[in-house]
Amino acid sequence: MSGASMREFMQNAVESLSEEDFERFRDELVERKQEPRVRLNRVEKKPRREVVKVMINTFLEDEAFEVTKELLEKISKGYG
């Protein structure tokens, strides 16, 4: 998948989350133990587009794409 496609997937995925799921996504992002880590002050009360930008700047595109998929899977399993 190209960089533009990955960014588009991440943006669309985050935009499609309910407010509750977006909060869970953000919480899971901050609570990840793997390095590099995202600090709460970088994503707290930030719009969805900004959270995606922070992820891309922190992880670079390929890893940000994988982290997005990981977090989406994690929050969806929380309802199972």
C-alpha positions in Angstrom: 0.0 0.0 0.0 1.4 3.4 -0.9 2.0 6.1 1.7 -1.0 8.2 0.6 -3.2 5.1 0.8 -2.0 4.3 4.3 -2.6 7.9 5.4 -6.0 7.8 3.9 -6.8 4.5 5.6 -5.7 5.8 8.9 -7.6 9.1 8.6 -10.8 7.3 7.4 -10.6 4.7 10.1 -10.1 7.3 12.9 -12.8 9.6 11.4 -15.3 6.7 11.3 -15.0 6.0 15.1 -17.7 7.1 17.4 -16.6 9.6 20.1 -16.4 6.8 22.7 -14.3 4.6 20.4 -12.1 7.5 19.5 -11.4 8.1 23.2 -10.6 4.4 23.6 -8.3 4.6 20.5 -6.5 7.6 22.0 -6.2 5.9 25.4 -4.8 2.7 23.9 -2.3 4.7 21.9 -1.0 6.5 24.9 -0.9 3.3 27.0 1.1 1.3 24.5 4.3 0.0 26.1 6.3 -0.4 22.8 8.7 2.4 21.9 8.4 4.9 20.5 5.6 6.0 22.8 3.0 8.8 22.4 2.6 11.1 25.3 -0.9 12.1 26.5 -0.2 15.8 26.0 0.4 15.3 22.3 -3.1 13.8 21.6 -5.3 14.8 24.5 -8.2 17.0 23.3 -6.8 17.0 19.8 -8.9 16.6 16.7 -8.7 13.3 14.9 -6.6 14.6 12.0 -4.0 15.9 14.5 -3.9 12.5 16.3 -3.1 10.8 12.9 -0.4 13.4 12.2 1.1 12.7 15.6 1.1 9.0 14.9 2.8 9.4 11.5 5.4 11.8 13.0 6.1 9.4 15.9 6.1 6.0 14.1 6.6 7.0 10.4 3.9 5.8 7.9 4.5 2.1 7.7 4.5 1.6 11.5 1.7 4.1 12.1 -0.4 2.1 9.7 0.3 -1.1 11.7 -0.3 0.6 15.0 -3.6 2.0 13.7 -4.7 -1.6 12.7 -3.5 -2.9 16.1 -5.5 -0.3 18.1 -8.6 -0.7 16.0 -8.5 -4.5 16.5 -7.9 -4.0 20.2 -10.9 -1.6 20.7 -13.2 -3.8 18.6 -12.3 -6.8 20.8 -13.3 -4.8 23.8 -16.9 -5.2 22.7 -16.7 -8.9 22.2 
